[in-house]
Amino acid sequence: MYLYKNAVLFLLGLLLFYMAMPNIYLHIGWLAWGAFVPLLVMLDKQVSAKKIVFLSWLFFQCGFLALLWINPLTFAERFTAPAMAIGLGVFFLVFPIFFSVVVSLPFVFFTHQRHIRMSLVLLFWIILEYVLTVVPFGFPLSLALSQYHYPFIIQIVEYTGIFGLSAAIVLTNLLFAAIFVENKRKNVGFFYSFLGISIPLCLILYGSVSVLLKKSGSDFLTVVLAQPNIHWQAAYEAHENSFLSKRIISDLMEMITFIPRDADQLLVLPELVLLPFNPENAFLRASVMAMGNGRRGIFIGANYQDRNTVLSLNDSADIVDMYQKNTFVPVFESKENRPAKSEYNPLAISNTVMKVGPLICYETLFPEASRAVTRNGADFLGALSFNSWLGNNNWPLLHMAFMPFRAVENQRASFFLNNTGPSIVTTPYGAIEHLIPLGKRGYVIAKLRINKRLTWYTQKGPLPFLIVVLVVYVGLFSSGVLKK
């Protein structure tokens, strides 16, 4: 019976965790507010430290393996480079350990002090999510991503960053778990249930009022997001004047020909859609001019000067401004050419004073990149990606899910354009207005409303929130409240 109960709790927790996080099969974000309850209840009943550590590790190992699975039999060419295969192997083995340590250590060292160990799980989780955004080898993955399509509940991040919402979700899980582990105490179930339900309800109430009271400016930028759905291998092997390169450009021309044109439009194309971009190439220049003809200009990802670059072009294919990628994926992009100085500057757009803050692929995961480019004058945020290498799985969806948070943290209308999708346009408040599905070819025409206000988070960053958390914890521990 003991093993049966543990097995049921373990499998139930995995199922809830998977469905709570963004995935291509069945995503129910509200489940995140109770997804860890089975795991916490199961760990509470363990008396062996080894079992606690093992079960916690096994849970996150299985959970992340399911969530981040990349089928090695699909696009097997991806794994021909040893660094790719080894890097992914190490990632899948090491990454879950961070989260399992965060959850298991308080249970190991505070076996008989439930309030202390539960509170430490929350503190360690917040610290881990923050650390993953600042260390060189970090790969940020936030529990808050589960709420990416609930704009009313994510408004708190304009003060706390994405970490604040994750903290609220973890705290709610801890409160709901306490209902089961302390069920012998009178009225404790009602008390913890009330607190647990109150947290998301308060966030929804605050978010609803916040969105209603805020107004964007009357000025706007019209963007056309074109998702070409180019096969990753064709793009990576396309060299200047090669058959593949001309085929990609011809396909882009054919697609863009059917998109309605307007003089106010900014045409947006994804990361590395042109490999390489040589403005002296007559065929390429004529093709780009034809794409931009009758429009304000083009915002395009390309390999320029042997660097991963976002180019802002006018309708004559002249370079107005450029941005080169600053943040690179550990191991996988270790050989990429890097700019001499890391700067997150917005790009000027032809025939307007408005500026777009560019983010290239991996940079979307880091709140500091979007925060820096907003402080430097960005009126909008625009992320370009080329996730074709990953295939049609959960990775592109998880990647896209960061964008509503970057929008709310900085109160900037935003777009996320991925070569194979999904691609979205959001309001400054994180609501997804337009979506191009994963694995499809298509386009959207959207108006990005300007917002000049700098949020608390844009100005101050995550430090005030982290200081408040630490002060609260010091107060609770010093007062002895958690020992009662």
N, C-alpha and C positions, 0 to 999 in steps of 0.2 A: 504493500500500500504506500509506503514511504517513497519508493522509487517511482511508483505510478504518479503520485502527486507532483514530484519534482519534474518528471517528464512532461506532464500536462502543463505545468507552469512555464517550463522552458520553451516548449513549442508555441504556447499561447503568446509568450513575450516576443518571440521571434516574428510571429505572424503580425502582431500589432505594430512592432517596430518597422517592419518592411512596408506595410500598408500606410503607415503614418508618413514615411519619407517619400519624396517625389519619385515615382516609378512609372513605367509605361503600361502597367497592367491594371492596378487598382489602387488609386491614391485617395486616402481619406485622412486628411490632415488633422482632424479633430482627435483622432486616436492617439496622437503624440502626447496628449495631456494625461494619458494613463498607460502608455505603452511599456513603461519600465516597471509598473507595479508588480507584475508576475515575477520579474527578476529580483526585485527588492524583497518581496515576500519570501521567495525561495532562499535567498542568501541569509535572511534573518533566521531561518530555521536550521542553518548549518552550525555545527559546533567545531568542525575541523577547519583550521586555517587553510590547509592545502585544498580542501574541497571548495572553499569560498573563492580562492584564487583561480582554481581550475574552471569552476562553473562560470565565473565572470568572464574569464578569457574565452571559453568556448562559446558563450553567448555572443560576444562581440565579434569573434572570429567568423562564426556562421552568419551573423547578421550583416556584417560588411561584405563578406564574400558573396552573399545573395544580392545585396543592394548594388555592389560595384562590379558585378561579374562581367568579364569580357570574354566572349567565346573564342578560344584560340583557334578553332577550326574555321571561323569566318575571317576572311582577310588574313590568312596565315602569313602573308608576306610581311605583315607588321612586325613579326617576331624574328625576322632573319638577322637583325642586329643583336648581338649578345647583350648589349647594354639595355635594350628595350625589355627583353625577356627577364634578365636578372633584376632590373629595376622594378618591374611589376611584381615579380616574385617576392622581393624584399618588402615592397609596399604592402602587399596583402598579408604578409606574416607579421610585420612590425606595427603597422598603423593601428590595428585593433588592440594591441597591448596597452597603448596610452589610455584608452577609454576603460579597459578592464582594470587597470591599476587605480584609476580615479574612483571607481565604484567599489573595488574589493578592499583596498587598504583600510578605510575607516571601519569596515566590518571585522577585519583581522585584529586591529589594535584596540578597538572599543567594543568588545563582544557584549558587555552587559550595560552599556550606556547608549541606549538607542537614540536619544535626542542628539548626542554629540556626533555619533557616526553618521546619522542622516544629514545633519547640518554640514558635516565635512564633505560629504558627497557633493552637495551643492557648491560649496566653496571651491573644491578641487575641479569640478566641471567648468566653472566660470574661468578659472585660471588656465585650464587646458585649452579652451577655445580661444582665449586671448593669445596665449603663447604660440599657438599654431599659426597665428596671423603675423607674427613678428620674427620668428626664427628663420634662418636661411633655408632650412629643409622642410619648413612647415607646409602642410597641405590642409588648409582650413576646411572643416566640414562641420556645419552648425546644425544643432537640433532645431533651431528656429526655421530652417528651410522648409520644414513640414507645413508652415503657415504661409507660404509665399503667395498663395492666391486668396488670402483673407485680408484685404487691405485695412479693414477696421481694427483688426487685432494687432497689426504690426506698427501702428503709429508711435508706440513708445520708443522705437529705435532712433527717432530723431534726437533723443536725449541720451540713451544708454548704448546706442549702437546695437548690432545684432545680438551681442552678448546678453543684453537685458532681457530680451524675449526668451532666449534659451534658458536663462536663470529662472524665469517665471514658469516655464514648462517643467523643468527639473523639480522645482519646489512643489508644484502641483502634484507631480508623481509621488514625491516623498510624503505628502500629506495624505494622498489616497492610499498609499501603502501602509501608513500608520493605522488606518482604520482596521486593517486585517491583523497587523502584528501586535496591536494593543487592544484587542477586542474584549479583554477581560475587565478593562476599566470602564466604569459607568459613564455614560454620556460622551465618551471619547469619540465614538463613531460619528455622532452628530456634529461635534465640534470640528473635527478634521474634515468632514464632508463639506461643512459650511465654508471653511477656509479654502478648501480646494476648488470648490465651484466659484467662489467669489473672485478668485484671481483672473480667470479668463473673462468673466462677466465684467469686471472693472476695466479690463483692457479694451473690451468691445465698447463699453460706454464711453470711455475716454476717447477712443479712436473715432467713434461716430460723431461726437461733439467736435473733436479737433478738425475733422475733414469738413464738417459743415461750416465752421467758422473761418476757415482759410480760403483764400481766393487767389488764383493765378492771374498773371497779368493778361492784358488784352493782346499783346504781341505774340506771334507764334512763328514757328518755322515748319514748313511743309516738307516732309521727308518721304521718299519712296524706298522701302526696303525690298531688295530683290534677293530672293533665296534660290540660288541656281542649282543646288543639289549635285555638285560635281563630285565624281568618284575621287577618293583621296589619292589613289595611286596615279591617276591621270594628271592631277594637279602637281604632285611632287616630282613627276618625271617630265613635266613640260618645260623645255628649255626654249630660249628665244629663237623664233623662226622655225621651231620644230612643228611637226604635224599635230602633235597633241596641243601645243600652245595655240596654234591657229584654230584648231577644232573648238577649244574652250572659248576663245574670243568670238568665234562665229556663233556658237550656241548662246553666249551672253547677248550678242547682237540680236539674234532671233527672238529671245525672250523679252528683251527690253523694247523691241519694236512695238510690241502689243500693249505696252503700258502707256496710258494717257499722259501726255506731256503738258507741263505748265511752267511758265517763266519763274515761278516762286519755288519750284521743287528742287530739293537736294537729293540726288540719286545716291543711294548707299549700297555698296557691294562688300562682301565679307572679307575676312582676313586671308591674305595670300592668294586671292583669286587670280592675280596676275603674277606669274613667276617667269622671268623677272620683269620689272617695269623699267623700260628704257625709253625715255621721251624722244630720243633721236631715231627710234625705229618708226619708219614711215607707216607701215601697216598698223602697228599698235596705236600710233598717235591718231591716225585717221579713224580707227575703230572707236577709240575713247571719245574723240570729238563727236562722232555720230551718236554715241550714247548720251553725251551731255548736251547735244544740240537742243535748243528750246527750253533748257532748264537752267537753274541758278548755278549748278556745278555738280561735282561728284566727290563723294567721301568714300575712299576705296582702300582696302587692305592689299598690300603688294610687297614683293621683295625689291627693295630699292637700295642701291649702293650696298648690296649684300647684307641688308638688315631687314628685319621684320618691321614694316613701316605702315602707318596710316597716312595717306596723302589726301590733301584737300586740293581739288583741281577746279579751275573755272571751265566754262563751256567750250573753251578752245584747247583744253587738255594741258594748260600751263599750270605749274605747281604754285598754289597760293600759300600753302603752309604744309608742314609735315611733323609727324610724331614717330619716334622710334621706340620700340618695346624696351621697358626698363626691368620688368620682373619676369624671370624665366623659370620654367619647370625644372626642379632639380634632376640631374642625371640626363633626362631626355633632351634638354636644350643646353647642355653644358658646353657644346661647341659653337653655339650661336654667337655671332658678332654682337658685341654690346656697345652702346653709346659711351663716350668718354665720361659723361656726367649724367647721373639719373635725375631727370626732371619730368614732372607731370604738368605739362602746360596745355591749355586748351588750344584748339585749332581755329584759326580765322576761316570764315566761309565767304566765298565770292559774293559781292554785291549786298553785303549786310554787315552790321556791327556785331551781330550775335555770334557766339562761339560755342563749339561743341567740345566737351571733354572726352578725349579718346581713351578707351581701355582695350587692350589687345589680349583676348583669350584669358590666360591664367590670371591676369591682373584683376579681373572681375572678382576674384575670390578674396581679394585683400581690401578691407575698408579704407586703408590709408591712401591707396591710389586714387579712388574716387573723391575722397575728402580733400586731398592735396590739389587735384585738378579743379575742384569747385572753388576752393579758397583762391586759386590763381585766376579766377574769372570765368569759369565755364557756366554758360546759361543752360546747357543740357548735358546729359551723359550719353555717350554712344559706345557700346562694346561690340567689337568685331571678333568673330571666332571661326576656326576651321576644325571642327570636331569630327570630321569625317573618319579620321583614323580610328576613333573609338567605336564606330559602328552604331547601329540603331538599338541602343540599350539605355540604361538609366543614366549613364554619365552625362550626355548632353542635356537631359532634363534637369539634373541636379545643378549643372553649370548655369543654366538659364535661371534657375530659382533664386540665385543671388541678386539678380538685377532689381527686382522690386525693393529689396532692402537697401541697395545702394541709392535708389531713387528717394526713398523715405528718409534715410540718414541725412541726405543733403537737400531734400525738397527740390529735386530737379526732375523734370520729365526726362525719360530715358528710352533708349532702344537697345535691344540685344539681337544681333544678326549673326546667325551661324550658317555656314555653307549648306549643311544638310538639315538644319533646324534642330529643335524648335527655335523660332525667332519671335520676339514680342516687342510691343510698344507699351510703355507704362505712363501713367500720370505722375506728377510729383509726389502723389500720396500712395504710390505703389499699385494702383489698380491697373490690371492688364486690359488695355483697350483693344489691342489687335494681336492675333496669334497666327503664325504659319506653322503647321504641324511638322513633327519630325519625319524625315525621309521624303518630304514632298518638295516639288518645285512650285514656287509661287511668289507673290509680292503683296505688299500692303501700302496704301497711301495714308499717311497720318499727319495730324497737326500737333506739334509739340508746343505747349503753352509755356511761355517764359515765366520764371520765378526768380527774383533777385535776392530773396531773403536767405541769409546764412543761418542754419540751425545751430542749436547749442552743440550738437555733436560735430558739425563741420568746424566750428570754432575751437572747441575744447578737446575733442577726441574722446577716447574711452576712459582716460585717467580719472576724471571726477567720479564716474560710476564705480570704478574699481576701488577708489579710496573710500567711498561711502560704504561699499560692501565690507571692506576690511575693518573700518571703524565699527560697524554694526557687530561684526564677529568678535572683535576685541571686547566690546561692551558686554555681549552675551556671555562670553567665557569668563570675564573678570567678575561679573555679577553672580555667576553660579547658576544662572537660569537654566542652562542646558543640562545641568547635572540633576535637576529635580525630576 
